[in-house]
Amino acid sequence: MSYIIEFLRSLFPDSTSAAISIIVTVLVFWMYKELRSNFLENGKSNQQRVDKALDIYSDIEFEIYKYLNEKSDLFIVTERISKASSLLPYDLLKSYIKFKETTEESLKRELLLKFHNDIEKEIYCLKLKQFDIVTFKNDKNIAASIEYYIKTKIAPFGIPLIYTYFNLVFLLLFILFTALIVSAPTVKEQIFLFSLVFAALFYLMFLYYIITEGFLKRRFKHSYTNWILLLLFALGLPSLVIFTGAWFSGILVFVMIFIYGYYAGRKSMRDL
């Protein structure tokens, strides 16, 4: 690090520019170190959780299999699933509660069969998330070998680097907008810039939520009203800021985001 600092000093003869470049460089190195450490720790923790879930799901699957072949008791099956509740996905937990609360024997068996099929699918999905030298299938599949190399060798360095880049860009934009707000000649312009920044952040966050929850998870209710309001939200709000330019337009956009968010949560999205 000391060599890098000396190199930066030689590049920038001006003491102020050199100080800024040194601060930014130290910040980038520190961010990358912390992000990489967190990435590796989270990856290890996630793999341990996957391994634990696989063991527990396999025990549940086998216990259900024994019960279906009259080698186990229903109470033991129910107890085993109940103890794994913290590791069950939301859909499987709902299926288990429905099965547990059912009193009709024929329906109870049918629900247990469905749960057995679902837990098998979950085991397959978790197995695909295991990436280590023991579970990796070492065959002549070049694509699989490349994927394994990227996830185990490149990703631990590349992904934290990408996160560092985005954090640095966000920090620089924050400093830029702060400087613009402070240097604005009038209070109205300061209010406009301040409200515009926060409105843009909330707009992008809510648009991301609609795309992931509404379309990727297929919760969006397709109706003329919902589509018209979605288009007005997605296209109308940026147009309002661009074509009006009023000092209060950022505040107006902020209020409209909350109004549409309240409507979308109640009318445009299906329940999970």
C-alpha positions as CSV (number, residue, x, y, z in Angstrom):
1,M,0.0,0.0,0.0
2,S,2.9,2.4,0.8
3,Y,4.3,2.0,-2.7
4,I,0.9,2.8,-4.2
5,I,0.6,6.0,-2.1
6,E,4.1,7.1,-3.2
7,F,3.2,6.4,-6.8
8,L,0.0,8.6,-6.5
9,R,2.1,11.4,-4.9
10,S,4.4,11.3,-7.9
11,L,1.4,11.5,-10.3
12,F,-0.2,14.5,-8.6
13,P,2.3,17.2,-7.8
14,D,-0.6,19.3,-6.3
15,S,-1.0,18.3,-2.6
16,T,-4.8,18.6,-2.7
17,S,-5.2,16.3,-5.7
18,A,-2.7,13.9,-4.2
19,A,-4.5,13.8,-0.9
20,I,-7.9,13.2,-2.6
21,S,-6.5,10.4,-4.8
22,I,-4.8,8.7,-1.8
23,I,-8.1,8.9,0.3
24,V,-10.1,7.4,-2.6
25,T,-7.5,4.7,-3.2
26,V,-7.4,3.7,0.5
27,L,-11.2,3.8,0.6
28,V,-11.4,1.5,-2.5
29,F,-8.9,-1.0,-1.0
30,W,-10.7,-1.0,2.3
31,M,-14.1,-1.5,0.7
32,Y,-12.9,-4.3,-1.5
33,K,-11.2,-6.1,1.5
34,E,-14.4,-5.8,3.6
35,L,-16.7,-6.8,0.8
36,R,-14.6,-9.8,-0.2
37,S,-14.3,-10.9,3.4
38,N,-18.1,-10.7,3.8
39,F,-18.7,-12.5,0.5
40,L,-16.5,-15.4,1.5
41,E,-18.0,-15.6,4.9
42,N,-21.6,-15.5,3.5
43,G,-20.7,-18.1,0.9
44,K,-19.3,-20.4,3.5
45,S,-22.4,-19.8,5.8
46,N,-24.8,-20.4,2.9
47,Q,-23.1,-23.6,1.9
48,Q,-23.3,-24.8,5.5
49,R,-27.0,-23.9,5.6
50,V,-27.5,-25.8,2.3
51,D,-25.8,-28.9,3.7
52,K,-27.8,-28.7,6.9
53,A,-31.1,-28.3,4.9
54,L,-30.2,-31.2,2.7
55,D,-29.6,-33.5,5.6
56,I,-32.9,-32.5,7.3
57,Y,-34.9,-32.6,4.1
58,S,-33.5,-36.1,3.4
59,D,-34.5,-37.3,6.8
60,I,-38.0,-35.9,6.4
61,E,-38.4,-37.4,2.9
62,F,-37.3,-40.8,4.2
63,E,-39.6,-40.7,7.2
64,I,-42.5,-39.9,4.9
65,Y,-41.5,-42.8,2.7
66,K,-41.4,-45.1,5.7
67,Y,-44.9,-43.9,6.7
68,L,-46.3,-44.4,3.2
69,N,-45.0,-48.0,3.4
70,E,-46.4,-48.5,6.9
71,K,-43.0,-48.5,8.6
72,S,-43.5,-45.3,10.6
73,D,-46.0,-43.4,12.6
74,L,-47.8,-40.2,11.5
75,F,-47.0,-38.4,14.7
76,I,-43.2,-39.1,14.1
77,V,-43.5,-37.7,10.6
78,T,-45.4,-34.6,11.8
79,E,-42.9,-34.0,14.6
80,R,-39.9,-34.3,12.3
81,I,-41.4,-31.8,9.8
82,S,-42.2,-29.4,12.7
83,K,-38.6,-29.4,14.0
84,A,-37.4,-28.4,10.5
85,S,-39.9,-25.4,10.2
86,S,-37.1,-22.8,10.4
87,L,-35.5,-24.3,7.3
88,L,-38.6,-24.9,5.2
89,P,-39.5,-22.5,2.4
90,Y,-42.7,-20.5,2.7
91,D,-44.7,-22.7,0.3
92,L,-43.6,-25.9,2.0
93,L,-44.4,-24.5,5.5
94,K,-47.9,-23.6,4.3
95,S,-48.4,-27.1,2.9
96,Y,-47.3,-28.6,6.2
97,I,-49.6,-26.4,8.3
98,K,-52.5,-27.3,6.0
99,F,-51.6,-31.0,6.3
100,K,-51.3,-30.8,10.1
101,E,-54.7,-29.0,10.5
102,T,-56.6,-31.5,8.2
103,T,-58.6,-34.1,10.1
104,E,-59.9,-36.1,7.1
105,E,-57.7,-39.2,6.7
106,S,-57.9,-39.5,2.9
107,L,-57.2,-35.8,2.4
108,K,-54.4,-35.9,4.9
109,R,-52.7,-38.8,3.0
110,E,-53.1,-36.9,-0.3
111,L,-51.5,-33.7,1.2
112,L,-48.7,-35.8,2.6
113,L,-48.0,-37.3,-0.8
114,K,-47.9,-33.8,-2.3
115,F,-45.6,-32.6,0.5
116,H,-43.3,-35.6,-0.2
117,N,-43.1,-34.7,-3.9
118,D,-42.4,-31.1,-3.1
119,I,-39.6,-31.9,-0.6
120,E,-38.0,-34.2,-3.2
121,K,-38.0,-31.2,-5.7
122,E,-36.5,-29.0,-3.0
123,I,-33.7,-31.6,-2.4
124,Y,-32.9,-31.5,-6.1
125,C,-32.8,-27.7,-6.1
126,L,-30.5,-27.6,-3.1
127,K,-28.2,-30.2,-4.6
128,L,-27.6,-27.9,-7.5
129,K,-26.5,-25.2,-5.1
130,Q,-23.7,-27.3,-3.7
131,F,-20.4,-26.3,-5.3
132,D,-17.4,-28.2,-3.9
133,I,-14.9,-30.7,-5.1
134,V,-16.8,-33.6,-3.5
135,T,-20.3,-33.0,-4.9
136,F,-19.1,-31.6,-8.3
137,K,-19.6,-34.1,-11.1
138,N,-16.2,-34.3,-12.8
139,D,-17.0,-35.4,-16.3
140,K,-16.2,-34.2,-19.8
141,N,-18.9,-31.5,-19.8
142,I,-16.8,-28.4,-20.6
143,A,-19.6,-25.9,-19.8
144,A,-20.0,-27.4,-16.3
145,S,-16.3,-27.2,-15.7
146,I,-16.1,-23.6,-16.8
147,E,-19.1,-22.8,-14.5
148,Y,-17.4,-24.5,-11.6
149,Y,-14.1,-22.6,-12.3
150,I,-15.9,-19.2,-12.5
151,K,-17.9,-19.8,-9.3
152,T,-15.0,-21.1,-7.2
153,K,-12.0,-19.2,-8.6
154,I,-13.2,-16.0,-10.3
155,A,-16.3,-15.1,-8.4
156,P,-14.6,-14.6,-5.0
157,F,-12.5,-11.9,-6.6
158,G,-14.7,-10.6,-9.3
159,I,-18.1,-10.1,-7.5
160,P,-16.6,-8.1,-4.6
161,L,-14.8,-5.9,-7.2
162,I,-18.2,-5.2,-8.9
163,Y,-19.8,-4.4,-5.5
164,T,-16.8,-2.1,-4.8
165,Y,-17.3,-0.3,-8.1
166,F,-21.0,0.3,-7.6
167,N,-20.4,1.5,-4.0
168,L,-17.8,3.9,-5.2
169,V,-20.1,5.2,-8.0
170,F,-22.9,5.6,-5.5
171,L,-20.6,7.5,-3.1
172,L,-19.3,9.8,-5.8
173,L,-22.9,10.5,-7.0
174,F,-23.9,11.3,-3.4
175,I,-21.0,13.7,-3.0
176,L,-21.9,15.3,-6.3
177,F,-25.6,15.8,-5.5
178,T,-24.7,17.1,-2.0
179,A,-22.4,19.7,-3.6
180,L,-25.1,20.7,-6.1
181,I,-27.7,21.1,-3.3
182,V,-25.3,23.1,-1.1
183,S,-24.3,25.3,-4.0
184,A,-27.8,25.9,-5.3
185,P,-28.5,29.7,-5.3
186,T,-32.1,29.6,-4.0
187,V,-34.0,27.6,-1.4
188,K,-36.4,26.4,-4.1
189,E,-33.6,24.9,-6.2
190,Q,-32.2,23.2,-3.1
191,I,-35.7,21.7,-2.4
192,F,-36.0,20.6,-6.0
193,L,-32.7,18.8,-6.1
194,F,-33.1,17.2,-2.6
195,S,-36.6,15.9,-3.3
196,L,-35.6,14.8,-6.8
197,V,-32.8,12.6,-5.6
198,F,-34.9,10.9,-3.0
199,A,-37.9,10.6,-5.4
200,A,-35.6,9.0,-8.0
201,L,-34.2,6.5,-5.5
202,F,-37.7,5.5,-4.3
203,Y,-38.9,5.3,-7.9
204,L,-36.1,2.9,-9.0
205,M,-36.6,0.8,-5.8
206,F,-40.4,0.5,-6.4
207,L,-39.9,-0.2,-10.1
208,Y,-37.5,-3.0,-9.2
209,Y,-40.0,-4.4,-6.7
210,I,-42.8,-4.4,-9.4
211,I,-40.5,-6.2,-11.9
212,T,-39.4,-8.9,-9.4
213,E,-42.6,-9.5,-7.5
214,G,-45.1,-8.6,-10.1
215,F,-43.6,-10.2,-13.3
216,L,-40.8,-12.6,-12.3
217,K,-43.0,-14.1,-9.5
218,R,-46.2,-13.6,-11.5
219,R,-48.1,-11.8,-8.8
220,F,-49.2,-8.9,-11.0
221,K,-53.0,-8.9,-11.7
222,H,-53.5,-8.3,-15.5
223,S,-56.4,-5.9,-15.9
224,Y,-56.8,-2.7,-18.0
225,T,-56.8,-0.5,-14.9
226,N,-53.6,-2.0,-13.4
227,W,-51.8,-1.8,-16.7
228,I,-52.8,1.8,-17.3
229,L,-51.8,2.9,-13.8
230,L,-48.5,0.9,-14.2
231,L,-47.6,2.7,-17.4
232,L,-48.6,6.1,-15.9
233,F,-46.3,5.3,-13.0
234,A,-43.4,4.0,-15.1
235,L,-43.5,6.7,-17.9
236,G,-45.6,9.5,-16.4
237,L,-43.5,10.3,-13.3
238,P,-40.2,10.8,-15.2
239,S,-42.1,12.9,-17.8
240,L,-43.6,15.0,-15.1
241,V,-40.1,16.0,-13.9
242,I,-38.6,16.4,-17.4
243,F,-41.3,18.5,-19.0
244,T,-42.6,20.6,-16.0
245,G,-39.3,21.5,-14.2
246,A,-41.3,23.0,-11.3
247,W,-39.4,23.3,-8.0
248,F,-42.1,21.2,-6.3
249,S,-42.1,18.4,-8.9
250,G,-39.8,16.2,-6.9
251,I,-42.2,16.4,-3.9
252,L,-45.1,15.7,-6.1
253,V,-43.4,12.6,-7.6
254,F,-42.5,11.4,-4.1
255,V,-46.2,11.6,-3.0
256,M,-47.4,9.9,-6.2
257,I,-45.0,7.0,-5.6
258,F,-46.5,6.4,-2.2
259,I,-50.1,6.6,-3.5
260,Y,-49.4,4.2,-6.3
261,G,-47.5,1.9,-3.9
262,Y,-50.5,1.8,-1.6
263,Y,-52.8,1.0,-4.6
264,A,-50.4,-1.7,-6.1
265,G,-50.0,-3.4,-2.8
266,R,-53.8,-3.7,-2.3
267,K,-55.1,-4.1,-5.9
268,S,-52.4,-5.0,-8.3
269,M,-50.6,-7.9,-6.6
270,R,-51.8,-11.4,-5.8
271,D,-51.2,-12.8,-2.3
272,L,-48.4,-15.3,-2.0
